[in-house]
């Protein structure tokens, strides 16, 4: 499992290019797959703001690692 600091470093190092991303929980199970025109902007948006939807809050709390 990656720490929050490692996850933050990984998000900061993402390219500003189109791509697909996957979020994993602590059991290393895929909990979300998404695509973006700008990976860095899209993935960082999950961690940089409060989400009004409950399901998005639950998703963000369960992210242990990501893969692009």
PDB file of N, H, CA, C and O in Angstrom:
ATOM      1  N   UNK A   1       0.843  -1.195   0.000  1.00  0.00           N
ATOM      2  CA  UNK A   1       0.000   0.000   0.000  1.00  0.00           C
ATOM      3  C   UNK A   1       0.879   1.247   0.000  1.00  0.00           C
ATOM      4  O   UNK A   1       1.882   1.295   0.712  1.00  0.00           O
ATOM      5  N   UNK A   2       0.524   2.230  -0.771  1.00  0.00           N
ATOM      6  H   UNK A   2      -0.291   2.191  -1.350  1.00  0.00           H
ATOM      7  CA  UNK A   2       1.277   3.466  -0.837  1.00  0.00           C
ATOM      8  C   UNK A   2       0.771   4.442   0.211  1.00  0.00           C
ATOM      9  O   UNK A   2      -0.416   4.455   0.539  1.00  0.00           O
ATOM     10  N   UNK A   3       1.663   5.249   0.729  1.00  0.00           N
ATOM     11  H   UNK A   3       2.627   5.239   0.463  1.00  0.00           H
ATOM     12  CA  UNK A   3       1.267   6.259   1.692  1.00  0.00           C
ATOM     13  C   UNK A   3       0.655   7.445   0.970  1.00  0.00           C
ATOM     14  O   UNK A   3       0.772   7.577  -0.248  1.00  0.00           O
ATOM     15  N   UNK A   4       0.005   8.301   1.733  1.00  0.00           N
ATOM     16  H   UNK A   4      -0.090   8.194   2.722  1.00  0.00           H
ATOM     17  CA  UNK A   4      -0.611   9.488   1.144  1.00  0.00           C
ATOM     18  C   UNK A   4       0.435  10.375   0.485  1.00  0.00           C
ATOM     19  O   UNK A   4       0.179  10.949  -0.574  1.00  0.00           O
ATOM     20  N   UNK A   5       1.614  10.496   1.096  1.00  0.00           N
ATOM     21  H   UNK A   5       1.823  10.030   1.956  1.00  0.00           H
ATOM     22  CA  UNK A   5       2.676  11.319   0.522  1.00  0.00           C
ATOM     23  C   UNK A   5       3.129  10.745  -0.822  1.00  0.00           C
ATOM     24  O   UNK A   5       3.346  11.496  -1.774  1.00  0.00           O
ATOM     25  N   UNK A   6       3.270   9.438  -0.905  1.00  0.00           N
ATOM     26  H   UNK A   6       3.094   8.828  -0.132  1.00  0.00           H
ATOM     27  CA  UNK A   6       3.672   8.803  -2.152  1.00  0.00           C
ATOM     28  C   UNK A   6       2.603   8.982  -3.219  1.00  0.00           C
ATOM     29  O   UNK A   6       2.919   9.224  -4.384  1.00  0.00           O
ATOM     30  N   UNK A   7       1.350   8.865  -2.829  1.00  0.00           N
ATOM     31  H   UNK A   7       1.094   8.668  -1.882  1.00  0.00           H
ATOM     32  CA  UNK A   7       0.239   9.068  -3.760  1.00  0.00           C
ATOM     33  C   UNK A   7       0.253  10.498  -4.279  1.00  0.00           C
ATOM     34  O   UNK A   7       0.044  10.732  -5.469  1.00  0.00           O
ATOM     35  N   UNK A   8       0.495  11.443  -3.399  1.00  0.00           N
ATOM     36  H   UNK A   8       0.664  11.252  -2.432  1.00  0.00           H
ATOM     37  CA  UNK A   8       0.541  12.858  -3.793  1.00  0.00           C
ATOM     38  C   UNK A   8       1.700  13.110  -4.760  1.00  0.00           C
ATOM     39  O   UNK A   8       1.547  13.852  -5.730  1.00  0.00           O
ATOM     40  N   UNK A   9       2.847  12.499  -4.501  1.00  0.00           N
ATOM     41  H   UNK A   9       2.970  11.896  -3.713  1.00  0.00           H
ATOM     42  CA  UNK A   9       3.993  12.637  -5.409  1.00  0.00           C
ATOM     43  C   UNK A   9       3.671  12.068  -6.784  1.00  0.00           C
ATOM     44  O   UNK A   9       4.048  12.637  -7.808  1.00  0.00           O
ATOM     45  N   UNK A  10       2.972  10.941  -6.793  1.00  0.00           N
ATOM     46  H   UNK A  10       2.666  10.479  -5.961  1.00  0.00           H
ATOM     47  CA  UNK A  10       2.606  10.306  -8.055  1.00  0.00           C
ATOM     48  C   UNK A  10       1.650  11.189  -8.850  1.00  0.00           C
ATOM     49  O   UNK A  10       1.790  11.313 -10.067  1.00  0.00           O
ATOM     50  N   UNK A  11       0.690  11.798  -8.179  1.00  0.00           N
ATOM     51  H   UNK A  11       0.577  11.697  -7.191  1.00  0.00           H
ATOM     52  CA  UNK A  11      -0.259  12.704  -8.839  1.00  0.00           C
ATOM     53  C   UNK A  11       0.484  13.906  -9.406  1.00  0.00           C
ATOM     54  O   UNK A  11       0.211  14.331 -10.529  1.00  0.00           O
ATOM     55  N   UNK A  12       1.414  14.453  -8.643  1.00  0.00           N
ATOM     56  H   UNK A  12       1.635  14.107  -7.731  1.00  0.00           H
ATOM     57  CA  UNK A  12       2.168  15.622  -9.106  1.00  0.00           C
ATOM     58  C   UNK A  12       3.065  15.313 -10.294  1.00  0.00           C
ATOM     59  O   UNK A  12       3.396  16.210 -11.069  1.00  0.00           O
ATOM     60  N   UNK A  13       3.462  14.055 -10.447  1.00  0.00           N
ATOM     61  H   UNK A  13       3.193  13.326  -9.818  1.00  0.00           H
ATOM     62  CA  UNK A  13       4.351  13.704 -11.549  1.00  0.00           C
ATOM     63  C   UNK A  13       3.609  13.260 -12.816  1.00  0.00           C
ATOM     64  O   UNK A  13       4.242  12.921 -13.816  1.00  0.00           O
ATOM     65  N   UNK A  14       2.284  13.261 -12.778  1.00  0.00           N
ATOM     66  H   UNK A  14       1.770  13.536 -11.966  1.00  0.00           H
ATOM     67  CA  UNK A  14       1.514  12.850 -13.954  1.00  0.00           C
ATOM     68  C   UNK A  14       1.685  13.856 -15.092  1.00  0.00           C
ATOM     69  O   UNK A  14       1.828  15.052 -14.841  1.00  0.00           O
ATOM     70  N   UNK A  15       1.670  13.389 -16.326  1.00  0.00           N
ATOM     71  H   UNK A  15       1.553  12.417 -16.530  1.00  0.00           H
ATOM     72  CA  UNK A  15       1.790  14.304 -17.467  1.00  0.00           C
ATOM     73  C   UNK A  15       0.462  15.002 -17.755  1.00  0.00           C
ATOM     74  O   UNK A  15      -0.607  14.524 -17.374  1.00  0.00           O
ATOM     75  N   UNK A  16       0.555  16.120 -18.423  1.00  0.00           N
ATOM     76  H   UNK A  16       1.423  16.508 -18.732  1.00  0.00           H
ATOM     77  CA  UNK A  16      -0.649  16.839 -18.836  1.00  0.00           C
ATOM     78  C   UNK A  16      -1.043  16.367 -20.226  1.00  0.00           C
ATOM     79  O   UNK A  16      -1.146  17.153 -21.168  1.00  0.00           O
ATOM     80  N   UNK A  17      -1.261  15.062 -20.326  1.00  0.00           N
ATOM     81  H   UNK A  17      -1.177  14.423 -19.561  1.00  0.00           H
ATOM     82  CA  UNK A  17      -1.596  14.403 -21.586  1.00  0.00           C
ATOM     83  C   UNK A  17      -2.855  13.563 -21.408  1.00  0.00           C
ATOM     84  O   UNK A  17      -3.235  13.262 -20.276  1.00  0.00           O
ATOM     85  N   UNK A  18      -3.504  13.182 -22.497  1.00  0.00           N
ATOM     86  H   UNK A  18      -3.195  13.427 -23.416  1.00  0.00           H
ATOM     87  CA  UNK A  18      -4.666  12.297 -22.390  1.00  0.00           C
ATOM     88  C   UNK A  18      -4.240  10.911 -21.905  1.00  0.00           C
ATOM     89  O   UNK A  18      -3.110  10.475 -22.126  1.00  0.00           O
ATOM     90  N   UNK A  19      -5.169  10.239 -21.242  1.00  0.00           N
ATOM     91  H   UNK A  19      -6.086  10.594 -21.061  1.00  0.00           H
ATOM     92  CA  UNK A  19      -4.861   8.886 -20.801  1.00  0.00           C
ATOM     93  C   UNK A  19      -5.949   8.285 -19.948  1.00  0.00           C
ATOM     94  O   UNK A  19      -7.008   8.878 -19.742  1.00  0.00           O
ATOM     95  N   UNK A  20      -5.666   7.087 -19.452  1.00  0.00           N
ATOM     96  H   UNK A  20      -4.805   6.606 -19.619  1.00  0.00           H
ATOM     97  CA  UNK A  20      -6.590   6.337 -18.607  1.00  0.00           C
ATOM     98  C   UNK A  20      -5.932   6.168 -17.248  1.00  0.00           C
ATOM     99  O   UNK A  20      -4.717   5.992 -17.160  1.00  0.00           O
ATOM    100  N   UNK A  21      -6.739   6.222 -16.176  1.00  0.00           N
ATOM    101  H   UNK A  21      -7.726   6.365 -16.247  1.00  0.00           H
ATOM    102  CA  UNK A  21      -6.211   6.038 -14.830  1.00  0.00           C
ATOM    103  C   UNK A  21      -7.075   5.042 -14.076  1.00  0.00           C
ATOM    104  O   UNK A  21      -8.268   4.901 -14.346  1.00  0.00           O
ATOM    105  N   UNK A  22      -6.448   4.346 -13.114  1.00  0.00           N
ATOM    106  H   UNK A  22      -5.479   4.461 -12.895  1.00  0.00           H
ATOM    107  CA  UNK A  22      -7.133   3.353 -12.284  1.00  0.00           C
ATOM    108  C   UNK A  22      -6.833   3.660 -10.829  1.00  0.00           C
ATOM    109  O   UNK A  22      -5.699   3.977 -10.471  1.00  0.00           O
ATOM    110  N   UNK A  23      -7.863   3.562  -9.987  1.00  0.00           N
ATOM    111  H   UNK A  23      -8.785   3.304 -10.278  1.00  0.00           H
ATOM    112  CA  UNK A  23      -7.692   3.710  -8.545  1.00  0.00           C
ATOM    113  C   UNK A  23      -7.847   2.349  -7.901  1.00  0.00           C
ATOM    114  O   UNK A  23      -8.717   1.566  -8.281  1.00  0.00           O
ATOM    115  N   UNK A  24      -6.994   2.070  -6.920  1.00  0.00           N
ATOM    116  H   UNK A  24      -6.287   2.707  -6.612  1.00  0.00           H
ATOM    117  CA  UNK A  24      -7.008   0.794  -6.208  1.00  0.00           C
ATOM    118  C   UNK A  24      -7.244   1.030  -4.719  1.00  0.00           C
ATOM    119  O   UNK A  24      -6.835   2.060  -4.182  1.00  0.00           O
ATOM    120  N   UNK A  25      -7.901   0.084  -4.052  1.00  0.00           N
ATOM    121  H   UNK A  25      -8.233  -0.752  -4.488  1.00  0.00           H
ATOM    122  CA  UNK A  25      -8.088   0.167  -2.601  1.00  0.00           C
ATOM    123  C   UNK A  25      -6.939  -0.552  -1.899  1.00  0.00           C
ATOM    124  O   UNK A  25      -5.991  -0.985  -2.555  1.00  0.00           O
ATOM    125  N   UNK A  26      -7.011  -0.683  -0.574  1.00  0.00           N
ATOM    126  H   UNK A  26      -7.781  -0.331  -0.041  1.00  0.00           H
ATOM    127  CA  UNK A  26      -5.929  -1.299   0.198  1.00  0.00           C
ATOM    128  C   UNK A  26      -5.759  -2.782  -0.111  1.00  0.00           C
ATOM    129  O   UNK A  26      -4.691  -3.342   0.137  1.00  0.00           O
ATOM    130  N   UNK A  27      -6.787  -3.423  -0.645  1.00  0.00           N
ATOM    131  H   UNK A  27      -7.655  -2.968  -0.846  1.00  0.00           H
ATOM    132  CA  UNK A  27      -6.697  -4.834  -1.030  1.00  0.00           C
ATOM    133  C   UNK A  27      -6.170  -4.999  -2.454  1.00  0.00           C
ATOM    134  O   UNK A  27      -6.145  -6.107  -2.989  1.00  0.00           O
ATOM    135  N   UNK A  28      -5.751  -3.888  -3.062  1.00  0.00           N
ATOM    136  H   UNK A  28      -5.772  -2.988  -2.627  1.00  0.00           H
ATOM    137  CA  UNK A  28      -5.240  -3.850  -4.429  1.00  0.00           C
ATOM    138  C   UNK A  28      -6.299  -4.255  -5.452  1.00  0.00           C
ATOM    139  O   UNK A  28      -5.981  -4.842  -6.486  1.00  0.00           O
ATOM    140  N   UNK A  29      -7.555  -3.939  -5.156  1.00  0.00           N
ATOM    141  H   UNK A  29      -7.814  -3.463  -4.316  1.00  0.00           H
ATOM    142  CA  UNK A  29      -8.668  -4.161  -6.084  1.00  0.00           C
ATOM    143  C   UNK A  29      -8.969  -2.851  -6.802  1.00  0.00           C
ATOM    144  O   UNK A  29      -8.922  -1.781  -6.194  1.00  0.00           O
ATOM    145  N   UNK A  30      -9.274  -2.932  -8.078  1.00  0.00           N
ATOM    146  H   UNK A  30      -9.312  -3.800  -8.572  1.00  0.00           H
ATOM    147  CA  UNK A  30      -9.641  -1.727  -8.834  1.00  0.00           C
ATOM    148  C   UNK A  30     -10.996  -1.236  -8.328  1.00  0.00           C
ATOM    149  O   UNK A  30     -11.972  -1.986  -8.307  1.00  0.00           O
ATOM    150  N   UNK A  31     -11.042   0.039  -7.918  1.00  0.00           N
ATOM    151  H   UNK A  31     -10.249   0.648  -7.935  1.00  0.00           H
ATOM    152  CA  UNK A  31     -12.310   0.611  -7.456  1.00  0.00           C
ATOM    153  C   UNK A  31     -12.841   1.670  -8.421  1.00  0.00           C
ATOM    154  O   UNK A  31     -13.998   2.077  -8.316  1.00  0.00           O
ATOM    155  N   UNK A  32     -12.002   2.120  -9.363  1.00  0.00           N
ATOM    156  H   UNK A  32     -11.062   1.790  -9.449  1.00  0.00           H
ATOM    157  CA  UNK A  32     -12.468   3.103 -10.339  1.00  0.00           C
ATOM    158  C   UNK A  32     -11.515   3.136 -11.528  1.00  0.00           C
ATOM    159  O   UNK A  32     -10.300   3.026 -11.362  1.00  0.00           O
ATOM    160  N   UNK A  33     -12.067   3.287 -12.715  1.00  0.00           N
ATOM    161  H   UNK A  33     -13.054   3.376 -12.850  1.00  0.00           H
ATOM    162  CA  UNK A  33     -11.292   3.486 -13.942  1.00  0.00           C
ATOM    163  C   UNK A  33     -11.858   4.718 -14.626  1.00  0.00           C
ATOM    164  O   UNK A  33     -13.072   4.847 -14.789  1.00  0.00           O
ATOM    165  N   UNK A  34     -10.991   5.605 -15.019  1.00  0.00           N
ATOM    166  H   UNK A  34     -10.005   5.501 -14.887  1.00  0.00           H
ATOM    167  CA  UNK A  34     -11.443   6.822 -15.690  1.00  0.00           C
ATOM    168  C   UNK A  34     -10.523   7.189 -16.832  1.00  0.00           C
ATOM    169  O   UNK A  34      -9.428   6.644 -16.974  1.00  0.00           O
ATOM    170  N   UNK A  35     -10.984   8.122 -17.641  1.00  0.00           N
ATOM    171  H   UNK A  35     -11.873   8.566 -17.525  1.00  0.00           H
ATOM    172  CA  UNK A  35     -10.156   8.633 -18.730  1.00  0.00           C
ATOM    173  C   UNK A  35     -10.198  10.154 -18.680  1.00  0.00           C
ATOM    174  O   UNK A  35     -11.149  10.751 -18.174  1.00  0.00           O
ATOM    175  N   UNK A  36      -9.155  10.760 -19.212  1.00  0.00           N
ATOM    176  H   UNK A  36      -8.383  10.274 -19.623  1.00  0.00           H
ATOM    177  CA  UNK A  36      -9.062  12.214 -19.134  1.00  0.00           C
ATOM    178  C   UNK A  36      -8.299  12.773 -20.325  1.00  0.00           C
ATOM    179  O   UNK A  36      -7.434  12.110 -20.896  1.00  0.00           O
ATOM    180  N   UNK A  37      -8.631  13.990 -20.682  1.00  0.00           N
ATOM    181  H   UNK A  37      -9.334  14.529 -20.218  1.00  0.00           H
ATOM    182  CA  UNK A  37      -7.878  14.703 -21.714  1.00  0.00           C
ATOM    183  C   UNK A  37      -6.572  15.240 -21.131  1.00  0.00           C
ATOM    184  O   UNK A  37      -5.584  15.402 -21.847  1.00  0.00           O
ATOM    185  N   UNK A  38      -6.576  15.516 -19.819  1.00  0.00           N
ATOM    186  H   UNK A  38      -7.379  15.385 -19.237  1.00  0.00           H
ATOM    187  CA  UNK A  38      -5.403  15.996 -19.108  1.00  0.00           C
ATOM    188  C   UNK A  38      -5.323  15.202 -17.803  1.00  0.00           C
ATOM    189  O   UNK A  38      -6.025  15.511 -16.841  1.00  0.00           O
ATOM    190  N   UNK A  39      -4.467  14.179 -17.774  1.00  0.00           N
ATOM    191  H   UNK A  39      -3.896  13.927 -18.556  1.00  0.00           H
ATOM    192  CA  UNK A  39      -4.389  13.289 -16.610  1.00  0.00           C
ATOM    193  C   UNK A  39      -4.090  14.030 -15.311  1.00  0.00           C
ATOM    194  O   UNK A  39      -4.762  13.817 -14.302  1.00  0.00           O
ATOM    195  N   UNK A  40      -3.092  14.893 -15.337  1.00  0.00           N
ATOM    196  H   UNK A  40      -2.546  15.067 -16.156  1.00  0.00           H
ATOM    197  CA  UNK A  40      -2.689  15.596 -14.115  1.00  0.00           C
ATOM    198  C   UNK A  40      -3.836  16.422 -13.546  1.00  0.00           C
ATOM    199  O   UNK A  40      -4.102  16.386 -12.345  1.00  0.00           O
ATOM    200  N   UNK A  41      -4.505  17.154 -14.405  1.00  0.00           N
ATOM    201  H   UNK A  41      -4.289  17.182 -15.381  1.00  0.00           H
ATOM    202  CA  UNK A  41      -5.604  18.020 -13.967  1.00  0.00           C
ATOM    203  C   UNK A  41      -6.772  17.197 -13.419  1.00  0.00           C
ATOM    204  O   UNK A  41      -7.331  17.528 -12.374  1.00  0.00           O
ATOM    205  N   UNK A  42      -7.133  16.137 -14.116  1.00  0.00           N
ATOM    206  H   UNK A  42      -6.679  15.868 -14.964  1.00  0.00           H
ATOM    207  CA  UNK A  42      -8.290  15.323 -13.712  1.00  0.00           C
ATOM    208  C   UNK A  42      -8.030  14.557 -12.427  1.00  0.00           C
ATOM    209  O   UNK A  42      -8.852  14.590 -11.512  1.00  0.00           O
ATOM    210  N   UNK A  43      -6.907  13.871 -12.346  1.00  0.00           N
ATOM    211  H   UNK A  43      -6.239  13.844 -13.090  1.00  0.00           H
ATOM    212  CA  UNK A  43      -6.618  13.064 -11.161  1.00  0.00           C
ATOM    213  C   UNK A  43      -6.431  13.958  -9.939  1.00  0.00           C
ATOM    214  O   UNK A  43      -6.920  13.625  -8.859  1.00  0.00           O
ATOM    215  N   UNK A  44      -5.742  15.072 -10.084  1.00  0.00           N
ATOM    216  H   UNK A  44      -5.345  15.342 -10.962  1.00  0.00           H
ATOM    217  CA  UNK A  44      -5.539  15.955  -8.936  1.00  0.00           C
ATOM    218  C   UNK A  44      -6.844  16.590  -8.466  1.00  0.00           C
ATOM    219  O   UNK A  44      -6.948  16.981  -7.303  1.00  0.00           O
ATOM    220  N   UNK A  45      -7.843  16.701  -9.342  1.00  0.00           N
ATOM    221  H   UNK A  45      -7.759  16.383 -10.286  1.00  0.00           H
ATOM    222  CA  UNK A  45      -9.123  17.290  -8.939  1.00  0.00           C
ATOM    223  C   UNK A  45      -9.822  16.447  -7.876  1.00  0.00           C
ATOM    224  O   UNK A  45     -10.609  16.978  -7.092  1.00  0.00           O
ATOM    225  N   UNK A  46      -9.552  15.156  -7.838  1.00  0.00           N
ATOM    226  H   UNK A  46      -8.913  14.724  -8.475  1.00  0.00           H
ATOM    227  CA  UNK A  46     -10.155  14.302  -6.816  1.00  0.00           C
ATOM    228  C   UNK A  46      -9.621  14.633  -5.426  1.00  0.00           C
ATOM    229  O   UNK A  46     -10.334  14.481  -4.434  1.00  0.00           O
ATOM    230  N   UNK A  47      -8.368  15.086  -5.352  1.00  0.00           N
ATOM    231  H   UNK A  47      -7.789  15.210  -6.158  1.00  0.00           H
ATOM    232  CA  UNK A  47      -7.717  15.302  -4.064  1.00  0.00           C
ATOM    233  C   UNK A  47      -7.684  16.765  -3.629  1.00  0.00           C
ATOM    234  O   UNK A  47      -7.357  17.050  -2.477  1.00  0.00           O
ATOM    235  N   UNK A  48      -8.014  17.694  -4.518  1.00  0.00           N
ATOM    236  H   UNK A  48      -8.280  17.462  -5.454  1.00  0.00           H
ATOM    237  CA  UNK A  48      -7.861  19.120  -4.226  1.00  0.00           C
ATOM    238  C   UNK A  48      -9.135  19.858  -3.868  1.00  0.00           C
ATOM    239  O   UNK A  48      -9.101  21.067  -3.637  1.00  0.00           O
ATOM    240  N   UNK A  49     -10.257  19.160  -3.817  1.00  0.00           N
ATOM    241  H   UNK A  49     -10.285  18.178  -4.004  1.00  0.00           H
ATOM    242  CA  UNK A  49     -11.493  19.866  -3.484  1.00  0.00           C
ATOM    243  C   UNK A  49     -12.445  18.944  -2.735  1.00  0.00           C
ATOM    244  O   UNK A  49     -12.285  17.723  -2.728  1.00  0.00           O
ATOM    245  N   UNK A  50     -13.444  19.564  -2.101  1.00  0.00           N
ATOM    246  H   UNK A  50     -13.574  20.555  -2.106  1.00  0.00           H
ATOM    247  CA  UNK A  50     -14.482  18.799  -1.413  1.00  0.00           C
ATOM    248  C   UNK A  50     -15.565  18.442  -2.426  1.00  0.00           C
ATOM    249  O   UNK A  50     -15.982  19.274  -3.232  1.00  0.00           O
ATOM    250  N   UNK A  51     -16.004  17.208  -2.369  1.00  0.00           N
ATOM    251  H   UNK A  51     -15.665  16.532  -1.714  1.00  0.00           H
ATOM    252  CA  UNK A  51     -17.002  16.746  -3.317  1.00  0.00           C
ATOM    253  C   UNK A  51     -18.364  16.703  -2.644  1.00  0.00           C
ATOM    254  O   UNK A  51     -18.501  16.195  -1.531  1.00  0.00           O
ATOM    255  N   UNK A  52     -19.361  17.235  -3.321  1.00  0.00           N
ATOM    256  H   UNK A  52     -19.249  17.648  -4.225  1.00  0.00           H
ATOM    257  CA  UNK A  52     -20.710  17.276  -2.773  1.00  0.00           C
ATOM    258  C   UNK A  52     -21.391  15.915  -2.815  1.00  0.00           C
ATOM    259  O   UNK A  52     -22.224  15.608  -1.963  1.00  0.00           O
ATOM    260  N   UNK A  53     -21.043  15.107  -3.796  1.00  0.00           N
ATOM    261  H   UNK A  53     -20.367  15.356  -4.488  1.00  0.00           H
ATOM    262  CA  UNK A  53     -21.666  13.791  -3.909  1.00  0.00           C
ATOM    263  C   UNK A  53     -21.035  12.825  -2.919  1.00  0.00           C
ATOM    264  O   UNK A  53     -19.812  12.753  -2.801  1.00  0.00           O
ATOM    265  N   UNK A  54     -21.866  12.092  -2.217  1.00  0.00           N
ATOM    266  H   UNK A  54     -22.860  12.150  -2.313  1.00  0.00           H
ATOM    267  CA  UNK A  54     -21.400  11.146  -1.217  1.00  0.00           C
ATOM    268  C   UNK A  54     -20.552  10.034  -1.786  1.00  0.00           C
ATOM    269  O   UNK A  54     -19.565   9.623  -1.175  1.00  0.00           O
ATOM    270  N   UNK A  55     -20.937   9.535  -2.974  1.00  0.00           N
ATOM    271  H   UNK A  55     -21.738   9.869  -3.470  1.00  0.00           H
ATOM    272  CA  UNK A  55     -20.189   8.420  -3.547  1.00  0.00           C
ATOM    273  C   UNK A  55     -18.775   8.830  -3.937  1.00  0.00           C
ATOM    274  O   UNK A  55     -17.864   8.006  -3.871  1.00  0.00           O
ATOM    275  N   UNK A  56     -18.569  10.061  -4.336  1.00  0.00           N
ATOM    276  H   UNK A  56     -19.310  10.731  -4.390  1.00  0.00           H
ATOM    277  CA  UNK A  56     -17.233  10.532  -4.679  1.00  0.00           C
ATOM    278  C   UNK A  56     -16.378  10.649  -3.426  1.00  0.00           C
ATOM    279  O   UNK A  56     -15.193  10.318  -3.456  1.00  0.00           O
ATOM    280  N   UNK A  57     -16.962  11.118  -2.322  1.00  0.00           N
ATOM    281  H   UNK A  57     -17.925  11.387  -2.297  1.00  0.00           H
ATOM    282  CA  UNK A  57     -16.231  11.188  -1.056  1.00  0.00           C
ATOM    283  C   UNK A  57     -15.782   9.806  -0.613  1.00  0.00           C
ATOM    284  O   UNK A  57     -14.645   9.635  -0.174  1.00  0.00           O
ATOM    285  N   UNK A  58     -16.656   8.825  -0.724  1.00  0.00           N
ATOM    286  H   UNK A  58     -17.579   8.964  -1.081  1.00  0.00           H
ATOM    287  CA  UNK A  58     -16.318   7.449  -0.349  1.00  0.00           C
ATOM    288  C   UNK A  58     -15.198   6.933  -1.242  1.00  0.00           C
ATOM    289  O   UNK A  58     -14.265   6.292  -0.756  1.00  0.00           O
ATOM    290  N   UNK A  59     -15.277   7.200  -2.528  1.00  0.00           N
ATOM    291  H   UNK A  59     -16.034   7.721  -2.923  1.00  0.00           H
ATOM    292  CA  UNK A  59     -14.243   6.770  -3.464  1.00  0.00           C
ATOM    293  C   UNK A  59     -12.887   7.333  -3.065  1.00  0.00           C
ATOM    294  O   UNK A  59     -11.914   6.588  -2.947  1.00  0.00           O
ATOM    295  N   UNK A  60     -12.816   8.644  -2.857  1.00  0.00           N
ATOM    296  H   UNK A  60     -13.606   9.249  -2.953  1.00  0.00           H
ATOM    297  CA  UNK A  60     -11.547   9.300  -2.540  1.00  0.00           C
ATOM    298  C   UNK A  60     -10.967   8.753  -1.237  1.00  0.00           C
ATOM    299  O   UNK A  60      -9.754   8.566  -1.135  1.00  0.00           O
ATOM    300  N   UNK A  61     -11.806   8.496  -0.250  1.00  0.00           N
ATOM    301  H   UNK A  61     -12.791   8.648  -0.333  1.00  0.00           H
ATOM    302  CA  UNK A  61     -11.321   7.963   1.036  1.00  0.00           C
ATOM    303  C   UNK A  61     -10.736   6.558   0.885  1.00  0.00           C
ATOM    304  O   UNK A  61      -9.889   6.152   1.680  1.00  0.00           O
ATOM    305  N   UNK A  62     -11.180   5.817  -0.124  1.00  0.00           N
ATOM    306  H   UNK A  62     -11.869   6.147  -0.770  1.00  0.00           H
ATOM    307  CA  UNK A  62     -10.731   4.444  -0.303  1.00  0.00           C
ATOM    308  C   UNK A  62      -9.563   4.280  -1.273  1.00  0.00           C
ATOM    309  O   UNK A  62      -9.090   3.162  -1.477  1.00  0.00           O
ATOM    310  N   UNK A  63      -9.094   5.364  -1.870  1.00  0.00           N
ATOM    311  H   UNK A  63      -9.479   6.273  -1.704  1.00  0.00           H
ATOM    312  CA  UNK A  63      -7.973   5.267  -2.810  1.00  0.00           C
ATOM    313  C   UNK A  63      -6.680   5.042  -2.037  1.00  0.00           C
ATOM    314  O   UNK A  63      -6.282   5.858  -1.206  1.00  0.00           O
ATOM    315  N   UNK A  64      -6.040   3.925  -2.326  1.00  0.00           N
ATOM    316  H   UNK A  64      -6.363   3.262  -3.001  1.00  0.00           H
ATOM    317  CA  UNK A  64      -4.748   3.606  -1.700  1.00  0.00           C
ATOM    318  C   UNK A  64      -3.600   3.777  -2.694  1.00  0.00           C
ATOM    319  O   UNK A  64      -2.475   4.084  -2.302  1.00  0.00           O
ATOM    320  N   UNK A  65      -3.887   3.578  -3.979  1.00  0.00           N
ATOM    321  H   UNK A  65      -4.802   3.328  -4.298  1.00  0.00           H
ATOM    322  CA  UNK A  65      -2.873   3.737  -5.003  1.00  0.00           C
ATOM    323  C   UNK A  65      -3.542   3.992  -6.344  1.00  0.00           C
ATOM    324  O   UNK A  65      -4.750   3.813  -6.499  1.00  0.00           O
ATOM    325  N   UNK A  66      -2.734   4.412  -7.308  1.00  0.00           N
ATOM    326  H   UNK A  66      -1.753   4.558  -7.182  1.00  0.00           H
ATOM    327  CA  UNK A  66      -3.268   4.644  -8.647  1.00  0.00           C
ATOM    328  C   UNK A  66      -2.285   4.157  -9.688  1.00  0.00           C
ATOM    329  O   UNK A  66      -1.090   4.011  -9.427  1.00  0.00           O
ATOM    330  N   UNK A  67      -2.807   3.911 -10.860  1.00  0.00           N
ATOM    331  H   UNK A  67      -3.777   4.030 -11.072  1.00  0.00           H
ATOM    332  CA  UNK A  67      -1.999   3.453 -11.984  1.00  0.00           C
ATOM    333  C   UNK A  67      -2.467   4.176 -13.228  1.00  0.00           C
ATOM    334  O   UNK A  67      -3.664   4.398 -13.410  1.00  0.00           O
ATOM    335  N   UNK A  68      -1.529   4.545 -14.089  1.00  0.00           N
ATOM    336  H   UNK A  68      -0.557   4.364 -13.941  1.00  0.00           H
ATOM    337  CA  UNK A  68      -1.892   5.206 -15.350  1.00  0.00           C
ATOM    338  C   UNK A  68      -1.347   4.407 -16.509  1.00  0.00           C
ATOM    339  O   UNK A  68      -1.538   4.786 -17.664  1.00  0.00           O
TER     340      UNK A  68
END
